[in-house]
């Protein structure tokens, strides 16, 4: 029966010379010390990889160096682990790197593991039991508390069966990494293979990659297509997050690629020097961190010097955690939720770690109102994809955000982002004003208040007007058309606004006019009606009504809004009855004759060209007629 091949990677951890590599070789048959110098010194200095079948499940094994000089290499290997094999020599017991490796695994979020108590042949039964008790006490309070502690002899294999059974249980307890994310492989190493070209190897932290797919190398920005993939040393069509994979992209140059670079799906990741983080220090009084302090920053396979700027005070003590932003000396490729480790170059020790919240464009001003609160909300959201999507929509504010931008920000394929957006829509947390555009319900409610306030202010300033046009309202409220139109529609549906003849008003609003204004409106309308197809100009209206030109202009505008008057051209007003009569004459003529020559229209109306042509142009604009040179035909209006 073929082994099941889920995306699970285990890794070793522990002090130098405690038998990690020998243990891996014993149950995989692979010597992970591939370098000549490693064999000469009898000590691992680089990461080693080996496939193994445990309980019918094929998993990858990452063997890490245990010497304190290579802790940064250990961190690079540990970043891809789903579970660990903590190796402690029975004759040495718990040593400095045993402690530091366990701290690193805890900070990186590893939750599963077993303990191999190696060199059991080097101690007697009583000493072995004392060693087991020491390890048990050491693990108290850690994620390995209660984990199986299996004495083994790397030379004879004594105790191996119990360790193997513990590993079977370990593999069954691990949930494989989800593969619906965007593909990203932090590079462990790169090399060239004759006949194939460049190969990058490592453990993908998200997504799925297939042969023929385009990938981008970062931070170099070079794209290429995948020619070949190997998982656990075997050719395959796809590599999944959590699998030890080697990816062949022929056009890349292996000499320009180093540990810490990344191969990823194009369009989602940008190298960055500034990152917002949640930092947690190990519980030790000797490791306070002051704002501005320079530490070694490790995330995935990357390492860089970083200045750490605290957001909530100037000092973080051992055992405390808080928000921070880090500025690295070189750009890193990271995503929201990535784990990191910080080490003190002065003390040469791990001091803490945490979670990357998000890449930021520049340093945040912590004393600016709302900055820390917003970053805290962002930090709480990144642990859950749906929560982070809701945060992104909320962060977009009144303008809303496109689904494509959400997908890029949360590092999810567009299809998956749409699914989660749909779930948020169903709960009412967000709204979709137009296809693919989303706004948070809180922002929509704030916009509704702004719109209602703007309508209220309009009524107060213009009590004689029946309402305000939607475009004018959105302009006054400073709200975009797509989102604003959706909010207006909702307000109308909820009877919080009324809409009549394209004008918006508050429910119960009635036009309020003093007697002198009503008289002016009546006189102005009467003057336009009497003018017929020879409408008076503004000055003539003012003279006929006894009003100033400014008051006459006000009356014409209000009558136009009410539909009693039509402005067919700038400053040229006809009474609505005259326009309707002109349309009737026009349509009757074209139906009878098949067309209308423009010059004849003035005779139909018994008016002059000054009034006939603008009226014809108006009918063209509203679709009553369709112009062909100097000839009109009936349009679709």
N, C-alpha and C positions, 0 to 999 in steps of 0.2 A: 504493500500500500504506500503510495507516494506521500511524502510529508506535506502537511498544510503549510502554506507560506504567508502568514500574516505579517503585518508591518510592525515587528517588535525587535528592539535592540537592547541587549543586556551589556553590562560593562563591569570591569573589575575596578577595585579601589583598595587602597591600603599602602602601608609603608614599603620602602625599598627593601628588596631581598627577603620579602615574606612569601614569595612563591606564586605570584599572580600569573606570570607568563607560563611557568611550568604547569600550573593547574589548568590553564586554558589548553595547553598542548596535550595534556593527559586526556581530556574528554572531547577534544575536537580533532586531534592529530595534527594541528597546524602550529608551526613555530612562528609566533607573531613578531619575534625579533628578526626582522628582515635585513637590517643594516649590518655591514661588516663591523663597525665600531661597537654595536650592541653585543655581537657575539664575542668580540675580543674582550670587552669589559665585563661581560656577563650581567648586563644591566640594561633595562629598557630605557631609551631616551626619546622615543617617538611613539606615536599611536600605532597599534597593531590591530588587524581585523581578521576575524575567523568566523565561518559559518558553523552552525551546530544544529542538530536535530534533537529536540528535547520533548519527549512525550508525543512524538509524531508531528511536532511543530518545528518548522525551520526558523531559527532566529539568528540574528547577527550578534557577535561578541566583539566588543571594543576593549582592548587591553591597554591600560594607561600606565605610564611610568610612575614610580613611587618616590623617586628622589625629590627633595625639596627644590632642587634647581629646575625641575621640569613641571612645577605645579601648573604653570600657564598651559602646558601641553595637556595635562590632565583635565583642566577645565574645558579645553576644546573638545576632548573626547567625551566628557561627562555631559555636555550640552545635548547630546543626542540619545542619552540613555532613558529607557523606560523602566528599568529595574537594575539593581546592582548586586554584585557579589563582593561583599566586603571581606578582604583577605587579611587575617591576623595570624602571625606565626605563634605557635604555642610556646616556644622557648623565649620569645621576646615580649609577647603581650602587646598591649596598646602602646603605640609609639606616636611621635609628633605628627607624621603624615597620616596615620590612622585617624587622628582627631581632625586634622585639616581637611582630609578628603571627605569625612562624614559631614563636616560643616558645609563644604561646597555642595555635596549632593543634596543636603537639606535646603540650602538657599536656591538651588536650581529646580526645586519642586519634585525631586524623585520621591516616590511614595512606597515603593516595593523593593524588597531585597532579601537576601540570605547572607549568612556569615559562614565562611570557610575557615576553620581553625587548622591551618596547615602545620606541617612539620610535627605531626602528632607522634612520630617515631623518635623524636629528639627529647621527649620528656616521659617520665613515668606516669602511672595512672593518677596518682595524687596530684602531681604537678599539672596534669592535663585538666583535672577538674577545677583546680585553682584558676587556671588560665580561662576556662569556660566561665567561671563565676566573675572574673575580672571583666571580661567582655560583656557579660550580661549587665553588670553594674554600669559599665561605660555607656551602654546603649539606652539606659533608662531615660525616658523623656524624649527620645528621638523617634524618627519614623521607623527605625529598626527594632524598637522595643518589642520584645516577644517574638522576633524573627528566629527561625531555626538556626542553631549554632552547630555546625557539623564538623567534627574532627576528621581530618583526612591526611593521608601520607601521599605526597606527590610522587614518591619513588615506587611504592608498592601498590598504590591504589586502594589501600585499606581505608574504609569509610566512604569510598566514592559512591556506593549505592545509595546511602542515606542522603548524601549531597544531591545526587541526581534526582531522587524523589522530591527533595525540597525545591529543586529547580523546576520540576514539573508543576508543582503547586504554584510556584512563583509565576510561571508563564500563564497558567490558567487564571491567575488573579489580575493580570494586566489587561487593561482595555487598550487595544491598538489605537494609534493616533488616527483621528478623523482625516479623511483624504479629500474632503470637499472644499478645501482651501485653495489658495493660489500657490503653485509650485515654487519652492525655494530650497536650494541646496547650499548650505554653507560649506565652502571648500575646505576639506581636510588636507588634501594634497593634489597636485597636478603633475602629470608626466606625459611623455610622448611614447606611442607604440608604433613601431615600424609597420607601415602598410595601413594604419588607421589614423594616425595623427594624435592630436591632444585628447587626453582623458582627464576629467576632474572626478574626484572621489570624495565621498562623505555620506552623511545620513541626512536626507531631506527632512526638513522640519514641518513642511506643510505641502498639501496637494499631491498631484499625480503627474508624471511625465511619461510621454510615449515616444517611440521612435518616429522620426519625421517632424516632431514638434519644434517650433522655433523657441529658442531661449536667448536670454541676454546675460552677458557676463558683466558683473558690477564689482567695483566702480568704473571699470574701463568703458562700459557702454557698448561693447561689441556684441552683435547678434550672430546667430548661427543656427543651423538645424542639426538635430540629434541624429547621428548616424548609427549608433549602436548603444545598447544599455546592458550592463551586467548587474545582477543582484546576487549577493553572496557568491560571486565568482562565476555565475551561470548566465548565459545570454537570455534575455527576456524582452518582451515588447513594451513593458512599462515598469517604472519604479514608483513606489509609494512612499509617503511620509513614514519615517521610522525604519526604513530598510537600508542596510549598507549597500550603497549603489556606486557604480562607476559609469560615467556618462561620456560618450565619445562625440566631441564636436570638432571635426577635422580642421576647420578654418581658424580656430583659435591657436595662439602661440603659447605653449606651456611655460615658456621662459618668462612670460609676463604675468603669470598667475601665481598667487601665493595663498597660504592659509589665511582665512578671514575674508577672501573674496567670496562672491556668491553667484550661482547660476540660477536664474529665475525666469518666470513667465514675464514677457515684456509688458510695460505699461503700468506696473503696480508699485515698483520700488524705486526710491531715489536715495543715493548716498547722502548721509547727513552728519554734520558735526555737532549739532545741538539736539539733545533728547531730554524730554521730561520723564522723570522716573519716580517710583516709590522705592525708597532706600530703607533697608533694615540692617542694623548693626548686630554683630554677634554679641552675646551677653558677656562682655569682658570690660572691666573698668579701664584697661590700658589702651583702648582703641576709640577714643572720641574722634569725631570728624568735625572740623571747623569749616565754615563756608569759605570757598575759594581754595580749599586744600586740593593738592594734586595727588591722585591715586591711579593705580593701574586698573583699567576698565576692561572686563572680559565679557563678551556676549557671543553666543554660538561659537564659532571658531576664531572670532576677531579679538585682537588685543590692541589697546591704545592707551596712551597717557591721557588722563582726563582731569579737568578742573571741576570740582563739585560745588555747586552753589545751592545752599539750602533755601527753601522757600518759607519755612516757618521758624525763624530764629537763626542764630549764628553758630549754634553748636548742637551736635547730636551725640548723645552718650551711648555707651555700650548697652545693648538690649533695647534701644529705642528705635523707632522708625518714623519717617516723615517724607514729605514731598521734596524733590530736588530736581535740578536741571544740571546736566553734565555737558561740558564742551570738550570734545576729544581733539587730539592733535591731528587726526586723520579721519576722513569720512567713513562711517560704518553703514552697513546695510542691515536694518532691523525693522521689526514690525511691532505694533501694539501687542503687549502681552509677552514679549520675549523676556526671558530671564537673563540676569547679569550677575557678575561677581566683581567686587572691588577689593584690591589688595594694596597694602601699604608698601611702597618701595623702600621706605626707611626701615620699617620693622620686618620686612620680607615675610609678611603673613597676610592671610585673608582676614579682612575686617568686616565684611558684610556683603550684601547683595540685594536683589529685589527684582522688580518688574519694570520694564520699559513701558511707559504710558503711550508716548507717541513722539515721532520726530517733530521738531519745531524749527521754524525758519530762523529764529533769532532768540536772544536771551529775553525771558519774560521779566517784567518789572514787578517784583513781588509786592511792593507797597501800593501798587495801583489798585483801586477798589475793584473787588470781584475777581481778581486774577487767581488768587489762591483757592477761592471757593470753586471757581470753574475748573481748575486743575484737579481738585479733589473729586469733583463729580466725574470728570473724565477718567480719573484713576479707578474709581469704583465701577465704571462701565466697561472697561476693557476686558474684564474677566469673563464677559458673556457677550457673544456676537450680537444678539438681538438688543441687549442693553446699549451696546456701543453704537449700533445703528440708530437707535432712538436718540442717543446723545448727539450724533452727527446731524440729524435732522433738526433737533432743537438748537444746536449751535449755529445752524444756517440762518436762524432768525426769520424775519418777515419775508425775505426774498425766497426762502425755500431752497432746496437742493435737488439736483438731478440724480437719478438712480445710478448713473455711471460714476458720478463723483463719490457717491456713498460706497460703491463697490471697491473703488480704488483706495479709499481711506481706511476701510475696515479689512482690506486684503482678502476679499472674497470674490469668486467668480460672479458675474452679473446675474446668472440664473439663481444662484443661492441667495444673493442679496435681495433679489425680487421676492423670493419666498418669504424671507424674514420681514421685508417691508409689508408684504401682504398680511402677515400675521399681526403686525402692529396696526395696520389699517382696520383689521377686523375688531380690534379692541378699542378703537377710537383714539388711540394715542397720537396718531398722525393723520393727515388728510392728503388727498391727491387732487390738487386743483386742476391739473391737466395731466395727460398721460406721461408718466415718468418723472413728474415734478412733485416733490413732497414738502409739506410744511407741518411743523409740530402743532398739536392742538392748542398748546399754550400760546404760541405765536399767533395762531388764527384767532383765538379769543381776544388777545391784545389788539389785533387789527380790527376786530369787530367793534371794540370799544372806541378805537380811534375814528373809525368810519361814522359811528353813531354820533360821536362828539362833533365831527365835522359837519354832519347834516344839521345837527342842533344849532351850531354856529351859523350855518348858512341861513336857516330859518330866521334867526335873530337879526342877521344883517340884511336879509331880503324878504321881509314878511309878505310882500306882494307877489312873490313868485311861488308857483305851485310845488316846485321841487328843483333838485339839482341833477344835471346830467351825470351818468356814471363816470365818464372820463374826467369830468371836472372834479368830481368827488375824490377819485383816486389821486389826482394831481394835488389837490389840497391836503389830502391825508398823507401824501408821500409814500404810497403803496404801489407795488408793481402790478401790471395789468393781469397776468395769469392768476396769481394768488388773490389779488383784490377782487377780481370778478367772481371767483369761487366763494369768497367770504360774503360778498353782496348777495349772491344767489341764496346762500344759507340764511342770511338775515331776512330776505324776502319770504323764504319758505317758512321761517319761524314767526312771521308776522311782526318782526321788529322793524321792518321797513316796508313801505308800500311803493309800488311802481305803477305810474300812470303816464301813458304817452311818452315813455322813455325818460321820465323824471322820477327821482327817488325822494321820498319824504318820510317823516316820522308818522306813525299811525295817529290819526286825529288831527293832523295839521290842516288848517284851513287858511286860505288867502285872506290877509287882513289889509284893507285899503281904506284910507280916509276918503271922505266924500269928494274932495278936490281931485284925488288921483283917479277915482272912478269916473268922474266927469271928463277928465282928460283922455282916459282910455276910450270912452264912448265916442268922444269927438274925433279922436284920431282914427278909430275904426270906421266911423261914418265918412270921414274925408277920403279914406282909401277905397271904400265901397263906391262912393260917388265918382271917384277917379276912373274906375273900371280899367280899360286897357290903356289909359293915359295917366298912370299913377303920379301923384305929386312927389317932388323931391323933398328932402328934409326941411329945407327952408320954407317951402310952400306949406308943409304940414304945420310947422311952427306958426306961420302967419294965420293959417285957417283956424287953428285951435287957440290962438292967443297965448301960446306957451313959448318959453325959450327953446332954442335948438337942443340944448342939453336935456330938457324935460321931454321934448318931442322924441329925441333919440331913445330915452328911457321907455317911453310909451310904445314905440315901435318894437323894441327888443322884447318887452313883456308880451305884446300881442303876438309876436312871432313864436315865443315860447309856448303860448297857449294854442297856437295853430290857427288863429284868426287871420294872420298875415303871413305871407311867404316872402322871404328874402331870396329872390331868384338870382341876384348878383350882388356883389358888395355895394350896399347903399341904395339898392333898387328894390322897393317893396310893392307887392301886389296884394290886394285883398284875396283871401283864400277862395272866395266865390268866383272871382275873375279868373284865377288860375284853373279852377275846376271847369269853368265854361270854355276857356281856351283849349283845354285838353279834349273836351267833348267835340269841339269844332275840328280840332286837328285829327283826332282818330276817325271821325266820320268821313273827312275828306280823303284820308289815305285808304280807308276801306273801299271807298267808292272809286277812287282814281288809281289806286295801287301805289301811289307815292305822292310826295309833296316837294315841289321846288321851293327852296327857302324863301325866294323873293316873293312868293305868293302869300306867305303867311300873314304879312301885314295887311293884305287886302281882306283875308278871312276875318281878321279882328277889327278891321277899320281903324288901324293905328299906324304908327310910324315905325321905321326900321329900328329906331333907337330903343323901342320897347319890344318889338317882335323878335329880334335876333337873340337878345339875352334870355327871353322866355323859351325860345327853341333850344338854346344851349342847356337850359335848366332841364327841359324834358329829355334831352340826351343823357344828362348826368343821372337822372333817376330811372332811366331805362324805358321810358315811354316810347321814345324814338331812337332810331339808329341812323347815324349820319354816314352818307357816302358822297363825299365831295360837297356839292350844294344841294343834294337831294336827301330827303328823309324817308325812311321806311318805319313801319311799326317795330318797336323793340319788344323785349320780354317783360317789361315792367308794367 
